[in-house]
Amino acid sequence: MSTYIFGHTTPDSDSIVGSISLSYLKNQLGEDTTPSRQGEINPETAFILEKFGFEKPLLKTSYAGERVYLIDFMESSQSPSDIDQATILGIVDHHKLGDLKTDSPLEMWVRPVGCSNTIVKQMFDYFGVEIPKDLAGMMMCAILSDTVIFKSPTCTKEDTKAVKELAKIAQIEDYKALGMEMFTIKSDVLNDTKRDLVLRDFKDFNMSGNKIGVGQLEVVDLSIFDNMKEELFEAMKEIKEEGDRDSVLLLLTDIMQEGSQLLVLSDDNSKVESAFDVKLVDNQVWLPKVMSRKKQIIPFLEREF
């Protein structure tokens, strides 16, 4: 029976590419694994898969009775609903420890780096397994995406080292130009519904019993949102109510200005204001130098909630 490898709900490029890269490594080491995903892929990920000739991982939302590896998450709120009925063999992640529990010891590769694929690259090196050219290119793109082409405060020397080594394997000279091409595609927000935009890169967090949903959209020009914020707020309200969430936040991140416009719908706006020491005007505020949900948003919300 094959073991499934998958990332969080509403998967991003790191979780999709990570499921493929980790599955390839595990198969080379003699395990029988299959990459899978919990949700639909976004335009950036579709571009990466097409460029390097890979198919989308299997769409699978139920894992009861299965053996699994998790990549890019370890929170129950980002897991399939029946995760407690699966056997978790291992976790590869670059986030904080989550609330998942296991009945037996497991393999853990958790590092304070900017991308899970950086850790997978280190695993390839550790086990002495060669990375194929196209897989290396795809892993490189995932790291560039998660680190916002090295601009994110989560980016480390290990991430830049991994990108350079993967670019050499993939025979890509100007990896930053490819990164900008990816983000240009990621900036296409005109062809999706506002609901799909809010959910494009969306994660739920359990903060002392409060369900907090935080989405993020990264673009090269923030002005593209000027005429759609009212509709974004309407979609956020719908998502907040149907999921019985305390708060829904949406980060509109401008990678050129290196900051984010934060949109907020909360049962208590004062907690969000206190978390970031700001005053919301029309339920929004500009946060200069804020580009990372993981490092610059979630820890502050958790302290407050």
Phi, psi and omega in degrees: 000129182289148175264135182265143177237125184209162178255193187289167174299156186048065188295144173255187183296323180297315183289324179288308179296323180297321179296323180287314183292319180292322178297317178300315180299311182299321179294322177294333180271005174101001177271159176255102183233156179228126176288139179219179181211155181266345184208186181285152180273156180268170184301321179298314180296321178299320178298315181297314181298316181293319183298323185254008170076038179246147176275157174296139174299160179302132175279119183212127184244354178238131185230017179302129179082359182265157170265132188220154164246140177254141177227136176074017174190159170205039178249136178297329181291345180250013184255164170297154186296337182254027182299330181289350177258006177255161176258111181275113181276332182189164179224133172240118188203160177234020177255178177292162176300134180262200186252011178289147179234152178232159179270347182216164179301154182218164177280128182234121172239093181237122184226146177278068180239180186274351187201142179295328180291338172296319179292319178298321176300318178295327177292318175303315181296317182299317182272356178069034180259131180286139180265124177299153185306307185290325177294322177298318179296321180291318177297320177301317179296321179298320179292318178299323179293308184294329181266004182052053181052047175075005182273341182290143177295348177279347184292137179236173176298329179294326178291313180295323178297316180297317180300314181298319180289321178291322178298322179294317179296319182280354181059046177247115184279309184259078183289334179291325177295320176295322177299318179293324177297319177299314183288334174295318177293320179297333182281354179285099182245011185268345186258000179251157173291160180295326176298314179297325179294315180299323184269000185301315177224079191237135179226140174263145178227139176266110182246093181055042179089354177264127179272112183246121178256131181230119177252162179213135174236123181253125183224168179265353179209109185295338184296345180297341181267357188306321185257014183231005184296321180300318179290326176296318178297322178297318178294320178297320179297318179297315180294323179296314184289317185289334180262006182050047181269145174290320183213149169230124180241145177229120177268120173258100190260126177261110185286343178275317177282343181059061177192176184221140168271123182259120175259135189227131166231113186218153173293339180213089181301333184297330179291321177292318178299317180293322182300323184246005179054053182225171173242120179285136175239119186056039177064030178207161180200149176271130179244097181295141177069005178267116182226348185245118174296317185296318188259330188248355181240300187301313181301323181288322176292321181296321178297323184282320183275000000 
